[in-house]
Amino acid sequence: MGTPLEKWVDDAARLTKPDRVVYCDGSTAENERIVAEMLREGDSETLNEKTYPNCYLHRSSPNDVARTEHLTFICTPNKDDVGPTNNWMDPGAAKHKIGALFEGAMRGRTMYVVPYIMGPVNSPISKAGVEVTDSPYVVASMRIMSRMGKVALDRIGSSPDFVLGLHSLGDLDPMRRYIAHFPQERLIWSVGSGYGGNALLGKKCFALRIASYMAREQGWMAEHMLILGLESPGGKVTYMGAAFPSACGKTNLAMMVSALEDQGYRVWTVGDDIAWMKVADDGYLHAINPEAGFFGVAPGTGMLTNPNVMGALHKNTIFTNTAMTPDREPWWEGIGSTPPPGLINWKNEKWDTLKGPAAHPNARYTVPAQQSPSISPKWEAPEGVPISAFIFGGRRARVAPLVYEAFDWQHGVFVGATMASETTAAATGNVGVVRRDPMAMLPFCGYNMADYFHHWLEMGTRIPHPPKIFHVNWFRRGADNKFLWPGYGENVRVLKWILERVEGRGAAEETPVGFVPTRNALTLDGLQISPEAIEELLSVNPEDWEDDLADSKQFFDKFGARLPQELREEHDKLSRRLSTEGASLARSG
């Protein structure tokens, strides 16, 4: 009979018909063989051994360079359980349709069996998964991104308690590309893509879509959040989780070099993307980072924006779709140097300016987390770190002030549920379109988002010491359309105020949207910023918020009667507070 794992691998092999099946042990020798296979396939190259030892550049198919949300499905018997923000497919129909694409898909190829653990090996919060794949790039990447190999095989043993993932490159035709999740079976099927988020199944597929479903069933939380520790003078570290949509500086915040380091404020990185959290015996929500590496966007990453990750990238890293210099070093827009003559672009062509960006805008680096100079001494603590604050954020030119604190947990859930970002030029032709992205989980929630809001509200009643909830906006613009706040390492000044609020200090004034710092509550010494800019950064304009309220109501209406009543109440309360404020401003004006 064999173990549940062996039985499942046999079934997968019968379907996909590989030439051979290899169980991965995660060893260095095995990794060298996998890398050799990657290089043999012709889509990967060795980078400069002196300046980038053990680093490789991988080029994916030009039609396969990003997550494909329109081809990503949640498969449950009842369509309503998936909700209006996810794509649904009937499980039986999905197995039939996608099963046909897997039929014989690995002929002539090796099937790699990749057992892995998401989270520190001995953590009670960690979970095991197994991905079978015919991509050596996926194996090499999963070795960086998870605890992979024998350590995971030993943990799984003869237990059926692991998440199953079947992945094949197929023929990379976008018309035959599917990423399907079967949450009730804890199963992921991905075919037709070799790109990270579609192919490294431990990442968004397991750690968010399947895990969020499991978390609701089991009473914990799986969130699209960075985890950082803010050390204050005297050495005490306070941990915070923060959720941002893409293009809002999430990785940069997680790995920030603090502008207040000379005052004793230092930022430690626990995780840059995903947090799994359970209520611990001390009554606090404890978080682990389920990943072992960072899978970050390269363009825009440089010494100014993220010196810590730049320090980490010079060894043991896989770069995907970056450009390459004649010295065989990776290059991308925003790295901080001018493009050298003889640059080879991400499509493996001699680059010139007529060919568009040299690196793909979604080019990536996959790097072991422990290589970051900012990595927290507690990043692999099995018990996780206690979370004192949640931070939500978006990119808003007006509306949201630099920072505000929610009145209570329920109001905080409303703040997270209505969080939005304005599109940037990189995303669409229409700049400034407001996109709702609740808790930054819109593409990653494995079930109906209305039920997800219920789960958040319910968790608030189960955490004896719930985190305080805040909202930040680094992207507010002045009348001249320039950013009012410098961002990057200066953002620690906002984190310091959040820390003070957590500790019951920190001056604040009540506004209709929440508690905003008083004008002198932020530590601004050494910062060239005018009192007028601070005034504008912290202001709440009822008229701007009225428009936003109409937009968030429209978003809530998508969920119909399934939306928690508490969120409609919070919407009404905010509306009333704003109209009272607006009326009093009109009178005083």
N, C-alpha and C positions, 0 to 999 in steps of 0.2 A: 504493500500500500504506500509506504513512505510517509513523510511528514506533510502537513498541509502545504508547506512551501514547495516541497519537491513535486507534489501532485499538481500544484498550480503551474509550476515551471514546465512540467510535462505537457499539460494542456496547451500552454502558450506555444510550446515548440511544435506540437501537432498542428496548430493553426498556422503558424508563420513559416514552418519548414526551414529552419536555419541549417547550414552545413555542420555546425558544431555549437555546443552549449558550454560556456565557461562561467563557473561560479567565482566571483571576485573576492579576494581576501584582503584587499586594501594595502598590500605591501609595497615597498619601494620598487622591488624587482618587477612586480606586476605592473606598476605604474609606468616603468620604463618600456615595457612591452606595449602597453596601451598607447603611449605617446608615439612609439615607432610605427604603430598601426595608423595613427592619425596622420603622421607625416607621409606614410606610404599612399594614403588615399588621395593625397595631392591638394587638399584644401587647407593644409596647415603648414607653417614654416617655423624653424627654430630662430629665435631672436639672438642678438649679440650676446655671446656667452660671457664676455667680460663685464658688460654693464647691466645685462639682464639675465643672470644665470638661471637656468631651468625655466625660462619663459618662452611662450609660444604664441604665434599669431594664427588665429583660425578665421577663415573667410566662409561665411554661410552663403547659400544660394541668394542671388540678388532679390528673389521674390519671397525671401524668408528671413526677415530682419527685425521682427517685432512680435509682441503678443498679438494674436488675432482674436479680438473679442467677439467678432460676429461669427466665428467658427467654434466658439467655446460654449459648450452645452452642459446644463445640469439635467440629469435624467432621473426623474421620479415618476411613479405611477400617476400622481395627481398634479396637473399643471399649476394649480393655485399654490402649491407648496414651494414653487420656484419663484413666483412673483413677477411683477411687471418689469423689473430691472435686469432679469437674467434671460438667457435663451433656454427654452425647454425642448427636450425630446423624450418621447416615450422610451423607457428602458429596452423593451423588446424590439422596437423599431430601430433603436440606436445599435443594438447588438447585431441585428441583421445587416443594416446598412454599412456600419463601420467594420463589422466582422469580415465582410466581403473584401474590404481593402487590406485587411491583415492576412487574408488567405495567401500563403506562399510569399509574403512580403520580405522574408529574410533569406530567401533562396540565395545560395552563393555567399552568404554573410555569416558572421559569428553572432550568436545571441549571448550577450553578457548578462549575467544575473547579478544585480547590484543590491545587496542587503545594506540598509543604512539606518542610522538612528538620527532623528531630529531632536536636538537638545543635548546637553551634557550627558555622557554615557550613564552615569549613576543617578541621574535626576528622576524623582518620581513624576515629574511633569513631562518628561521626554516620551516619545512614541517611536515605534519602529515602522519601517516601510521596506518594500522590495520593488525595485524597478528592473524590468527586463528590457533591454534595448539593443539595437544593432549599430549604435553610434559610439565609436571610441571617444569622441569629443565629449559626449554626455558622461561616459564613465569617468574620464579625467576631471571633468567639472564637478561631478557629484562627490569625487574624492576630496575636493576643496570645500564644497558647500555643506557636507554632512559628515557624520562619523560613520565611515563606510567600511565594509568588509567583514573580517572575522569577528570583530567586536560586536557587530550587529547580528551576525549569524548565530553567535553564542547566545545573545539575548533572546532571539526569536525561538531557537531550539525547535521543539515539536509543537509550539503554541500556534493557534490560528490568529493570534492578536497582532496583525500587522496590516498596513495599507498596501494594496496591490497596485502596481503600475505597469502597464504594457505600452511600450513605445517603439515605433519603427519609423525610420525616415521615409519609407514607402518610395514614391518617385518624386517627392517634393513638389508635386503639382498642387497649387493653391485650390484647384477645384476638387481635389481629393484629400483635403486637409481637415482634420477634426480633432478637437480636444474635448473629450466627453468625461463627465464625472458621474459616478453612480454612488451617491452618498450612503444609501442604505446598505450597499455591499462593500463600502470602503474601497472602491475600485476606480482607477483612472485609466482611460484609453486615449492615447495620443498617436496620431499617424499623419505623416506628410510634412512634418516640420522638424528641423534640427535646432531651431532657435531656443535660447535659454528658457524663458518663461513657459514655452510650450513643450519643452523636451526634458528639462531638469524637473522631474515630476515631484520631487520633494519640496520644491519652492512654493510657488503660488497655488499649484493644484492641490497638494497635500496640506502644506502648512497653513493655508488660508481657506480654500474652498471646502475641502473635506474636514479639516480640523474645526472650522467654524460650526459645521453641522454637528460634529462630535461634542464640541464644547457646550452647545445648547442642551444636548441630551444629557450631558454629564455634569453640568453646573460649573463650567470654567469659561475662560475667554480666549479666543484666538484672534488677534488683532493685527492690522497692518500698521504697526507702530515701531518707531525706533525706541531704544531704551538707553538713557544716559544717566550718569551720576554726576551731580554738581557738588564738588568738594568746597567747603567754606573754610575760612581761616580757623585753625584748630584741628582740621583734619576730618570733621564729620562729613559724610557723604549722603546726600539726599537724592533718591532715584525718581525719575520722571519718565513717563511714556508719552510719545508724541506722534500724532497722525497727520500727514499732509498728502494731498494729491500730488501727482507727478509735477515736476518743474517748480517745486516750492522749496528746494534746498534741504530736503530731509537728511540725506547722507552727510551733507556739510554741517548740519546742526549736530548730528550724532557724534561727529568727529572733530568738533570745533576746537580751535586753539583760542582760548579765552583771552579777551582784551583786558581782563582784570586779574591776570595771573599774578602780577606784582602785588595785588591786594590779597592774594591767597585764595582766589576763586579759580578752580580748575575743572575742566569737563572730562569725564571718563566715559568711554564707549562700552556699552554692554551689547548693543545690537543696532543695526542701521535700518531694519526693514520690517521685522516680524516679532511680535511678542506673544508668548503663551503664558497665561496667568491663572493661578488658582488661589483661593483663600487659604491662608496658612493658619497654624494654631495661634499665632500672635494676633490674629484678627485683621492683618493687613493682606492686601492682594500682592502675591509674590510672582515675579515675572522671570522667565528665562528667554534667551534668544535661541530659537530652535535651530538656527543655522550655524555653521562653523566657518563660513567665509562671507565675503562681500561680493555681490554681483552688481556692480555700479555702472552708471552711464559715464563714459570717458569724456566726450566733448563737454567743454565748460569746466572740467576738473583741472586745476592747476595749483601752483604754490599759493596764490592769493585766496582761492576759494576753499581748498582742502589740503593744506600741507601734510596732514597726517596720512591721508591715503596715498599721496604722492611718495611719502617715505616708505610706504608698505609695498609699492608696486614693482620694486626693482628685483625681485626674485620670486620663483615658484608661482608665477602668475600666467593665466591664459587670457590673452587679449582677443576680442572678437570684432572684426570689421573696422579696426582702426587702420590708419595709413602706416607705411613703413619707410623709414629714411634709408639712404644708401648705406648707412652704418648699421642697418638692420635693427633699428630701435623703433618702438611704436611712436606714432605722432598723431595728434588730433587737434582740432580747432579749440583754442582756449588753454592749451598746455603751457603757453607762456613763451614759446619761441616761434620765430618766423618759419614758414615751411621751407626746408632746404631744397636746393636744386636736386632734381633726380628723385623726388618723392614718388613712391608708388601708392596709388589710392586703394580704398577698401575693395575695389573690384579687380585688383591686381593689374592695373593699367598705369602707365606713366601719367602722372597727374599734371594738369594745368587748370588754370582758373575757370576755363570754359566747361570743365567736367563736373562742376558743382563742388560740394565739400569733399575734402580728401578722405576724411573719416566719415562713416555713416553717422547721421545725427544720433542714432541709437546704438552706436558702438559701445562695447562693454569691456570691463575688466573683471576677472574672477580671481580673487586673492584671499589667502588664508587670513581670518580675522586676527589671529594672534600676532601677525606681523605689523599691525598698526601701533605706532608709538602711544596712541591714546587708549589702548585696550584696557578695560578695567580689571584690576586684580580679582574682581568677583564675577567676571564674565562667564565662568564655567561653574559657579557655585551651584551644587545640586539643588539646594533649597530655593534658588532664585533670589532676586533682590526685592525688598519691599517698596512698592510704588506709592509715593506721596502725592503725586500730581499727574493729571492727564492734560495734555496740551493739544488742542485742535488748531489747524491753521489753513489758510487759503491765500490765494493771490488776488487781492482786491485793491483797485486803484483808489476807491473812495470808501464808503460804507464803514467797514470794520476798523476800529481803532487799533493802535499798535498792540495793545494787550488788554484783555478784560477777564474778570473772574466770574464764573456762573454763581447764581445765588445759592444753589443747592444741587444735589445730584440730579433730580428730575429736570431742572432747568439746564443742567450741564448736558444731559442726554439730548435735549432739544437743540442746544448749541451744536453738538456733534452731528445730529440728524439733519440740520439745515446748512451744514458747512458747504461752502462753494468756492470755486476758483474761476477766474476769468481766463479765457483761452489766450495763449500767447501766439505770436506770429509763427512760431515753430509748429504749432499744432494745426491751425486751420487758416483759411483766408480771412475769416471773420475774427478780428481781434476784439477782445473784451466781451465775448459772449459768456454769460454766467452758466457754469455747469455745476449742478449739485453733485456732491460726492460724499455722502454721509460717512463720517468716521474714516474717510479715504478707502472705504470698503466696497464701493459700487461694483467694480469689476470682479471682486473677490469673495463676496458673500455666497456661501453654498446653499442658500435657501431663501425664502421670501423675506425681503428686507423689513417688512412690517413686523414679522415675528422676531427678527434680529433686534429691532428697537425694544420689543417686549422683553427680550432676554437682558438687554442692558438695564432696563428699568428694574427688572427682578433682581439682577446682581446687586444693585444698590441696596436692596433690603437684606442681602446676605453677607455683605462685607461690614464687619463691626466698625472698621476704620477706613471708610471709602476714600479714595484719592479726591482731592479738590480738583475742579475742572476749570480750565482756562482756554481762551482763544487768542491766537496771535496773528498779526498781519504785518510781515516785513515789507510789504510791497505798496504801501499807500503813497500816492503821488500828490504833489502840490499843484497849484494853479498853472505852473510852468511845465507840468507833466513829468517833472523829474522826481525820482524817489526821495522821500523825506528822511528815510532812515538808512544809515550806512550798511546795516546787515552784517553777515559773516561773523567774525569774532566778536563784534560789538553786541550781538544778540544775547551774550551772557549777561548784559545789564538787565535785560527783561527776565532772564532766568533767575537772577538774584532777587528781583522783586517777587517773583512767584515763590521762591524759597522763603522769603520773609513772610508772605501771606500764609504759607503752610505752617510756619512757626508762630502764627498769631501776631506777627508784627506787620510792617509794611503799610504805609498810609494809602488809603483808597477813598474814592467818593462814589456814591451810588448814582448810576445813570439808568435809563430805561433798559439798557441791554445787559447790565451787570456792573460789577465793581471795577472802576478804572483807576490807575494810579493817580494820586494828586500830582500837581505839576512839579513838585520837588521830591517826589518819592523815588524816582529813578536815579541811580548813580550815573552822573553824566560827566564827571571830571575827566579832563583829557580828551573830550569829544568836541569836535568843532560842529556844533549844531545850535541854531538860533532858538530863542524862547518862542518865536512865532511858529517855527517848525514843530516844536514839542506840543504847543497848543493845538495845532492842526492834527498831529499824530494821535492825540488823545481825545479828540472831539467826537461827539456823537450827534450827527445831524438827523433829526427825525424825518425830514423829507426823503433823504437817501434810503433810510430804513423802511419807509412806507412802500417804496418800489420793491425792495427786497422781500418784504412780507408777502406781497402779492405773488411773487415768483415762488417763494417757498410753499405757499398754500397750494399753488398749482402742482408742485412736486408731491406734496402730501396727498393730494386728491387722487394721484395714480393708484394709491394703495387701498382706496375705498374704505369699507367698514373694518378692514383688518388692521388699519393703523391704530396704535394705542390711543385711547381717549386722552391720556395724560399729555400727549404731544399737541393735540388740538387745543387743550386747555392752555398750555404754555404759549401757543401761538396767539390765542385770544388775549392772554395776560400781557404779552409784549405789545400787541396792538393798542391795548388800553393805556399802557404806560407811555407809549410814544405819542398818542394823541393828547394826553394830559400835558406832557412835556412840550409838545408843539404849540399847544394853546397858550401855555404860560410864557413860552419864548415870544410868541406873537404879541402877547399883552405887554411884556417888558420892552419889546422892540418899539 
